[in-house]
């Protein structure tokens, strides 16, 4: 592999790499603002300039400064064999200090109230590459705060004119809502009149902005980023399988951020995914188990609900000479689908297994829209949005096909078997109301155990209702529309008295086997939501609910692969996430 030297360190590069790309891959930081790997390269912020020496073929390949010693932009200059690059030479350092001084001339000193504080490269680079004090004594130029669209504010005072947002709107959604208005120190980012920033991936400009100029209306003034914990997760709303960070604190989700994966979602996520987590903390979450008594649903303990559910399922199906059915939601993980199917077949070895309704909305799209699907590198270049609004339909189908040895039954086909069904386990976990009139009508006759997260009309026909857990409250894996099987971790504890569907199935299997459930010790087994450093201590214990052995997604995957050859892919093809991250501040935290 060809190499060049950067600040005395040998750097490998691939043909076509820019100097900054190779350096970043090698873990060497070169300060930059306008450069982003997913956008065109204007080379205009000028802080990445470096002193570059190259062999001169006209002078016996002796190293000579390029362009007579003029500094070169590492973001646009291709890496080449034999180059010697200095970003720490006196000339390069002087440039970095000058650029930082220039950028801060009109920048307001409002870091204490800026949402970007703690993850701002202007702060970081001012500390690392700037001057220790300001020499500017004139009046700063004031710029307005503006509403760019349904999700984005711009604080123009803070803008450093890196133009990442303008280039993104032009190059990825190709909607070009943003422009540069004005000249010199009066330049502003703005929208064309009557054209708000409102495309399907518009809010990615918030992540692209290296300073606090473009801000998320939804996250504005809600949390300091250094208090947030980031857990790697997978898009729980659609079939795209976008990689995301779930950022949370004290058991509450505050935002989603894209997690770079060049094979799936590149650097981006759709606005649909970015703001699709609100149902986790919805007011209509099912908070505790319920059972039907004298025609009405009444709240009860988990053990009472379990006993009545098992008695009803067996009594209305096997004992009555009928069959048990299980409808597995495509919103559940593959591990939960396997455990639920095992439960159903343990109650009735001839249980009917079916995939729940798979929602669709709109049509599949790709970005940039001008990219031809005939391009041989289409999959490599495109960021895709899917009309299928379920994260794991393919994973559930894989599980059902392995267990039944046949093509999985879809939700529509389940209606043809209702005459032979005496009891049914229905799982939901959809982010919105999903029960149709036809489904409600079909569930009027059999005994119904409903495991769901949000209150819905299905409670009208359910005999026992158990509160399930959303994607953020469990670990597992999803298989996306491209067949990628990706694991994710639990972000927050289960809300209220909910349990994951995998834990519910594990508990019911234990009861079927004659085992007793135990209540975990608060001191050793309860899930503690820890406070962030520097906050007033307010850690909270999640209620320790009676359960069997703890459901473990990784152990279940191993069991799946060992028991069915068709499920080996959940282990061999699984893509595991990186470790959870935590935003660290440079400020020393003092315990009071």
C-alpha positions in Angstrom: 0.0 0.0 0.0 1.4 3.5 -0.9 2.3 5.8 2.0 3.2 9.4 2.8 4.5 11.0 5.9 2.4 13.3 8.1 4.1 15.0 11.0 6.8 12.3 11.1 4.2 9.5 11.1 3.9 7.1 8.1 0.3 7.0 6.8 -1.1 4.4 4.5 -3.6 5.5 1.8 -5.6 4.1 -1.0 -5.6 5.6 -4.5 -8.0 8.5 -4.7 -7.7 9.4 -1.0 -7.3 13.0 0.0 -4.6 13.7 2.6 -7.3 14.4 5.3 -9.1 11.1 4.5 -6.0 9.0 5.0 -5.0 10.9 8.1 -8.5 10.5 9.7 -8.5 6.8 8.9 -5.1 6.5 10.7 -6.4 8.4 13.7 -4.5 11.6 13.1 -6.6 14.7 13.6 -6.4 17.5 11.0 -8.7 20.4 12.0 -11.4 21.1 9.4 -14.9 22.7 9.1 -16.1 22.7 5.5 -14.9 19.2 4.7 -17.2 16.2 5.1 -16.6 12.9 3.4 -20.2 12.7 2.1 -20.2 16.2 0.5 -18.3 18.0 -2.3 -15.1 19.7 -1.4 -15.0 23.6 -1.5 -11.8 23.9 0.5 -12.9 27.2 1.9 -12.6 27.1 5.7 -8.8 27.0 5.3 -8.0 25.7 8.7 -6.8 22.3 7.3 -4.0 24.0 5.3 -0.6 22.2 5.7 2.9 22.5 4.5 3.5 19.9 1.8 6.8 18.7 0.4 7.1 16.4 -2.6 9.8 14.7 -4.6 10.8 16.9 -7.6 11.4 14.7 -10.7 13.2 17.6 -12.3 15.7 17.8 -9.5 16.7 14.1 -8.8 13.5 13.5 -6.8 14.7 15.7 -4.0 12.1 16.9 -1.5 11.0 20.4 -2.2 8.1 22.5 -0.8 5.1 22.5 -3.2 4.0 25.8 -4.8 7.1 27.5 -3.4 6.1 26.8 0.2 2.5 27.9 -0.1 0.2 26.1 2.3 -2.1 23.4 0.7 -5.6 22.4 1.6 -5.4 18.8 2.9 -9.1 18.2 2.2 -8.7 18.6 -1.6 -5.2 17.6 -2.2 -4.8 13.9 -3.2 -2.4 11.8 -1.2 0.6 10.7 -3.2 3.6 8.4 -2.6 6.5 10.2 -1.1 4.7 13.3 0.2 5.9 14.8 3.4 3.1 16.8 5.1 3.3 19.1 8.1 0.3 20.4 10.0 2.5 21.2 13.0 5.1 23.4 11.3 5.4 27.1 12.4 3.7 28.2 9.2 0.8 25.7 9.5 0.3 26.6 13.2 0.3 30.3 12.4 -2.4 29.7 9.8 -4.6 27.7 12.2 -4.4 30.4 14.8 -5.2 33.1 12.2 -8.2 31.1 10.9 -9.6 30.5 14.4 -9.2 34.2 15.2 -11.0 35.2 12.1 -13.9 32.8 12.7 -14.3 34.1 16.3 -14.3 37.8 15.4 -18.1 38.1 15.2 -18.9 34.9 17.0 -21.0 35.5 20.1 -19.8 34.3 23.5 -23.0 32.3 24.2 -21.5 28.9 24.8 -23.3 28.7 28.2 -26.7 28.8 26.5 -25.8 27.0 23.2 -27.2 23.5 22.6 -24.0 22.6 20.8 -21.8 23.2 23.8 -19.9 20.0 24.6 -19.9 18.7 21.0 -18.8 21.8 19.2 -15.7 21.7 17.0 -15.5 25.5 17.2 -15.0 25.1 21.0 -12.6 22.2 20.5 -10.5 23.7 17.8 -10.4 27.1 19.6 -8.9 25.3 22.6 -6.5 23.2 20.5 -5.5 25.4 17.7 -6.6 29.0 18.5 -5.1 31.9 20.5 -5.4 32.1 24.2 -7.0 35.5 24.1 -8.9 37.7 21.6 -7.4 40.8 20.1 -10.7 42.0 18.7 -12.0 45.2 20.3 -14.6 46.4 17.8 -18.4 45.8 17.8 -19.4 42.4 16.7 -21.8 42.1 13.7 -25.2 40.8 14.8 -27.2 38.4 12.8 -30.8 37.2 13.3 -32.2 33.9 14.5 -34.4 32.3 11.8 -36.9 29.5 11.4 -35.7 27.5 8.4 -38.4 24.7 8.5 -40.5 22.5 10.7 -37.5 21.0 12.6 -34.6 23.5 12.2 -33.7 26.9 13.7 -30.6 28.8 12.5 -28.7 31.1 14.9 -26.9 33.1 12.2 -24.6 34.8 14.7 -22.9 31.4 15.3 -22.6 30.4 11.6 -19.0 30.2 10.2 -20.2 29.8 6.6 -18.7 26.3 6.2 -21.7 25.7 3.7 -22.1 22.0 4.7 -25.8 22.5 5.0 -26.1 24.3 1.6 -24.2 21.5 -0.1 -26.1 18.8 1.6 -29.5 20.2 0.4 -28.1 20.5 -3.1 -26.4 17.1 -3.3 -28.4 14.6 -1.4 -32.2 15.4 -1.4 -31.4 17.7 -4.4 -34.1 20.1 -3.2 -31.7 23.1 -2.8 -33.8 25.0 -0.2 -30.7 26.7 1.3 -28.6 29.4 -0.1 -25.9 32.0 1.0 -27.5 35.4 1.1 -25.3 38.6 1.3 -21.6 39.1 1.1 -18.6 39.5 3.4 -19.5 39.7 7.1 -23.1 40.1 6.2 -23.4 36.7 4.7 -26.2 34.4 6.0 -27.5 31.0 5.4 -31.2 31.3 4.5 -34.0 29.6 2.6 -35.5 30.7 -0.7 -38.6 32.7 -0.2 -41.6 30.3 0.3 -39.4 27.2 0.3 -38.8 26.0 3.9 -36.2 23.3 4.7 -38.7 20.5 4.6 -37.5 17.4 2.8 -37.5 13.9 4.1 -33.9 14.0 5.2 -33.6 17.7 6.0 -32.7 17.4 9.7 -29.3 15.9 8.8 -28.1 19.5 8.5 -28.3 19.7 12.3 -25.7 16.9 12.6 -23.6 18.4 9.8 -23.3 21.8 11.4 -19.9 21.9 13.2 -21.0 24.8 15.4 -24.3 25.7 17.2 -25.8 27.5 14.2 -28.3 24.9 13.0 -30.3 23.5 16.0 -33.0 20.9 16.4 -36.3 22.5 17.6 -37.2 19.2 19.3 -34.0 19.1 21.4 -33.6 22.8 22.0 -32.8 23.6 25.7 -33.7 20.1 26.9 -30.4 18.6 28.0 -26.7 19.2 28.2 -25.0 16.7 25.9 -22.3 15.7 28.5 -25.1 14.3 30.6 -26.3 12.0 27.8 -25.4 8.4 27.4 -25.3 7.1 23.8 -26.4 3.5 23.1 -26.0 1.9 19.6 -29.3 0.9 18.1 -31.1 0.1 14.8 -33.9 2.0 13.2 -37.1 0.7 14.9 -39.6 2.3 12.6 -38.8 1.2 9.0 -37.2 -1.7 7.1 -34.1 0.3 6.3 -32.1 -0.8 9.3 -30.4 2.6 9.7 -27.7 2.7 12.4 -28.5 5.2 15.1 -27.4 6.4 18.5 -30.1 6.5 21.1 -29.1 9.4 23.4 -30.7 9.2 26.8 -30.4 10.2 30.5 -32.0 8.9 33.6 -34.2 6.5 31.7 -35.5 9.1 29.3 -34.7 9.4 25.5 -33.9 12.9 24.3 -32.8 12.4 20.7 -31.6 10.0 17.9 -28.4 10.7 16.0 -27.2 8.9 12.9 -24.4 6.3 13.4 -22.2 6.0 10.3 -22.4 2.7 8.5 -21.4 2.9 4.8 -23.1 -0.4 4.0 -26.5 0.7 5.3 -27.3 4.4 5.9 -24.0 6.2 5.1 -23.9 9.2 7.4 -27.7 10.0 7.4 -31.1 9.1 8.8 -34.5 10.2 7.7 -36.5 12.7 9.7 -39.1 9.9 10.1 -36.6 7.8 12.0 -35.0 10.8 13.8 -38.3 11.8 15.5 -39.9 8.4 15.6 -39.1 7.5 19.2 -41.8 9.6 20.9 -44.2 6.6 21.5 -41.6 5.2 24.0 -42.7 7.8 26.5 -46.3 8.2 25.2 -49.1 8.9 27.7 -51.1 5.9 26.4 -48.4 3.3 27.2 -49.8 0.2 28.8 -48.4 0.5 32.3 -49.4 -2.8 34.0 -51.0 -6.2 33.3 -54.8 -6.4 33.1 -57.2 -9.4 33.1 -60.9 -9.6 32.2 -63.1 -10.0 35.2 -66.9 -10.0 35.0 -66.6 -8.5 31.5 -64.2 -5.7 32.3 -60.5 -5.4 32.3 -59.0 -4.8 35.7 -55.4 -4.2 36.7 -53.6 -7.1 38.4 -50.2 -8.5 39.4 -48.0 -10.2 36.8 -48.3 -13.6 38.5 -52.2 -13.4 38.4 -52.1 -12.3 34.8 -49.8 -15.2 33.9 -51.9 -17.8 35.6 -55.1 -16.6 34.0 -53.4 -16.3 30.6 -52.0 -19.9 30.6 -55.3 -21.3 31.9 -57.3 -19.5 29.2 -54.9 -20.4 26.4 -54.8 -24.1 27.2 -58.5 -24.3 28.1 -59.7 -22.6 24.9 -57.4 -24.4 22.5 -56.0 -27.8 23.3 -58.5 -28.7 26.1 -61.4 -27.6 23.9 -60.2 -29.6 20.8 -59.1 -26.5 19.0 -55.8 -24.9 18.0 -53.7 -22.2 19.5 -52.5 -19.4 17.2 -49.7 -16.9 17.6 -49.4 -13.6 15.6 -45.8 -12.2 15.9 -45.4 -8.6 15.2 -42.7 -7.5 12.7 -41.8 -4.9 15.3 -40.3 -7.6 17.6 -36.7 -8.9 17.5 -35.9 -12.2 16.0 -34.9 -13.6 19.4 -38.3 -12.7 20.8 -40.1 -14.2 17.8 -38.2 -17.5 18.5 -39.0 -17.5 22.2 -42.7 -16.7 21.6 -43.0 -19.5 18.9 -41.4 -21.9 21.3 -44.0 -20.9 23.9 -46.9 -21.5 21.5 -45.6 -24.9 20.4 -45.1 -25.8 24.0 -48.8 -25.2 24.7 -50.0 -26.7 21.4 -47.5 -28.6 19.3 -49.7 -27.9 16.2 -50.0 -24.2 17.0 -50.5 -21.9 14.0 -47.7 -19.4 13.7 -48.2 -16.2 11.6 -46.5 -12.9 11.0 -48.4 -9.8 12.1 -49.5 -7.0 9.8 -46.6 -5.3 7.9 -47.5 -1.6 7.4 -46.6 0.2 4.2 -46.7 4.0 3.6 -45.7 5.7 0.3 -43.1 4.2 -1.9 -39.4 3.3 -1.7 -37.1 6.3 -2.4 -33.3 6.8 -2.7 -31.1 9.8 -2.3 -29.7 11.5 -4.4 -32.9 11.1 -6.5 -30.9 11.6 -9.7 -28.7 8.5 -9.1 -29.7 5.9 -11.6 -30.7 2.4 -10.3 -28.8 1.1 -13.3 -25.5 2.4 -11.9 -23.4 -0.6 -11.0 -22.4 1.1 -7.7 -26.0 2.1 -6.9 -26.1 0.3 -3.6 -22.7 1.7 -2.6 -23.7 5.3 -3.4 -27.4 5.5 -2.5 -29.0 6.3 0.8 -32.4 4.5 0.8 -35.8 5.1 2.5 -38.3 2.2 2.5 -42.1 2.3 2.4 -42.2 -0.8 4.6 -42.7 0.5 8.1 -41.5 -2.5 10.2 -37.9 -3.2 11.2 -37.9 -7.0 11.3 -40.5 -8.6 9.0 -37.8 -10.6 7.4 -36.3 -11.7 10.7 -39.6 -13.0 11.9 -40.3 -14.7 8.6 -36.9 -16.4 8.9 -37.8 -17.7 12.4 -41.2 -18.9 11.4 -39.9 -20.7 8.3 -37.2 -22.5 10.3 -39.7 -23.6 12.9 -42.6 -24.6 10.7 -40.5 -25.8 7.7 -42.9 -24.0 5.4 -43.5 -20.5 3.9 -44.6 -18.3 6.9 -48.3 -17.5 7.2 -49.1 -13.8 6.8 -51.6 -11.9 8.9 -54.2 -11.9 6.1 -54.0 -15.7 5.8 -54.7 -16.2 9.4 -58.3 -15.3 8.8 -58.8 -18.5 6.9 -58.0 -20.5 10.0 -60.2 -18.7 12.5 -62.8 -21.5 12.6 -60.2 -23.9 14.1 -58.6 -21.4 16.4 -59.7 -21.5 20.1 -57.1 -19.1 21.5 -54.6 -16.7 20.1 -51.5 -14.7 21.4 -51.4 -11.3 19.7 -48.3 -9.1 19.8 -48.2 -5.5 18.8 -45.5 -3.1 19.7 -46.3 -0.8 16.8 -45.6 2.9 17.2 -49.2 3.9 16.4 -52.7 2.5 16.3 -52.6 -0.6 14.1 -55.8 -2.6 14.9 -58.1 -2.7 11.9 -61.9 -3.4 12.0 -61.3 -6.8 10.3 -58.8 -7.8 12.9 -61.1 -6.8 15.7 -63.9 -8.8 14.2 -61.7 -11.9 13.8 -60.6 -11.7 17.4 -64.1 -11.6 18.9 -64.5 -15.4 19.2 -61.2 -16.9 20.4 -59.5 -16.4 23.8 -57.1 -13.5 23.3 -53.8 -12.8 25.1 -52.6 -9.4 24.0 -49.0 -8.3 24.5 -48.7 -4.7 23.4 -47.1 -1.3 24.3 -49.8 1.3 23.5 -53.4 1.3 24.5 -55.6 0.4 21.5 -59.0 -0.9 20.5 -57.6 -4.4 20.8 -58.2 -4.2 24.6 -61.9 -4.4 23.8 -61.5 -8.1 22.7 -58.5 -9.1 24.9 -59.0 -11.4 27.9 -55.5 -10.7 29.3 -53.3 -7.7 28.5 -49.6 -7.7 29.2 -47.4 -4.6 28.8 -44.6 -5.2 26.4 -41.3 -3.3 25.9 -40.4 -1.0 23.1 -37.2 -1.3 21.0 -35.3 1.0 23.4 -36.0 -1.2 26.4 -34.6 -4.4 25.1 -31.6 -5.9 23.2 -31.9 -8.1 20.1 -31.5 -8.1 16.4 -33.4 -6.9 13.3 -33.1 -8.0 9.7 -33.5 -5.1 7.3 -34.8 -4.9 3.7 -31.3 -5.7 2.3 -31.0 -8.8 4.5 -28.5 -7.4 6.9 -28.9 -8.9 10.4 -27.9 -6.3 12.9 -27.8 -6.5 16.7 -28.5 -3.6 19.1 -28.4 -3.0 22.9 -30.9 -2.0 25.5 -30.8 1.8 25.9 -33.1 2.4 28.9 -35.0 0.3 31.5 -38.5 -0.9 30.8 -41.0 1.9 31.4 -43.6 1.4 34.1 -44.2 -2.3 34.9 -43.5 -3.4 31.3 -41.4 -6.5 30.3 -39.8 -7.4 27.0 -41.8 -9.9 25.0 -38.8 -12.3 25.3 -39.0 -12.1 29.1 -42.8 -12.6 29.0 -42.3 -15.8 26.9 -39.5 -17.0 29.1 -41.7 -16.5 32.2 -44.6 -18.4 30.7 -42.4 -21.3 29.6 -41.0 -21.6 33.1 -44.6 -21.7 34.6 -45.5 -24.3 32.0 -42.6 -26.4 33.2 -43.8 -26.1 36.8 -41.2 -23.6 37.9 -41.9 -20.7 40.3 -41.1 -17.1 39.4 -38.9 -15.2 41.8 -38.8 -11.5 42.6 -35.3 -10.1 42.1 -33.6 -8.4 45.0 -33.7 -4.6 44.8 -30.1 -4.5 46.1 -28.6 -6.9 43.5 -30.9 -7.3 40.5 -32.9 -4.1 40.0 -31.9 -1.8 37.1 -30.6 1.5 38.3 -30.8 4.6 36.2 -27.7 6.4 37.1 -27.5 10.2 37.2 -25.0 12.0 35.0 -21.9 13.5 36.5 -22.5 16.9 38.0 -26.2 16.5 38.3 -28.1 16.5 41.5 -28.3 12.8 42.5 -31.7 11.4 41.4 -31.0 7.9 40.4 -34.1 5.8 40.3 -34.7 2.1 40.8 -37.0 0.3 38.3 -39.5 -2.0 40.0 -38.2 -5.5 40.5 -40.9 -7.7 38.9 -41.3 -11.4 39.5 -39.7 -13.4 36.7 -38.0 -16.6 35.7 -34.4 -16.6 34.5 -33.4 -13.3 32.8 -34.1 -13.4 29.0 -30.8 -12.9 27.2 -30.8 -12.1 23.4 -27.2 -13.4 22.8 -27.9 -16.7 24.5 -31.1 -17.1 22.6 -29.3 -16.5 19.3 -27.0 -19.4 20.1 -29.9 -21.6 21.0 -31.6 -20.7 17.7 -28.5 -21.5 15.6 -28.1 -24.9 17.4 -31.7 -26.0 17.1 -32.4 -25.0 13.5 -30.0 -24.9 10.6 -32.1 -22.2 8.9 -31.3 -19.9 11.8 -27.5 -20.2 11.8 -27.4 -16.9 10.0 -28.5 -15.0 13.1 -25.1 -15.9 14.6 -22.8 -16.2 11.5 -24.1 -13.1 9.7 -24.8 -11.0 12.7 -23.3 -7.5 12.7 -22.7 -6.4 16.3 -22.7 -2.7 17.4 -19.8 -0.7 18.8 -19.6 0.0 22.5 -21.9 2.5 24.0 -20.3 6.0 24.1 -20.6 8.9 26.5 -19.9 12.5 25.6 -17.0 13.7 27.7 -16.5 17.3 28.6 -13.1 19.0 28.9 -14.3 20.8 32.0 -13.3 19.3 35.3 -16.4 18.2 37.3 -16.2 19.0 41.0 -18.3 17.0 43.5 -20.1 19.3 45.9 
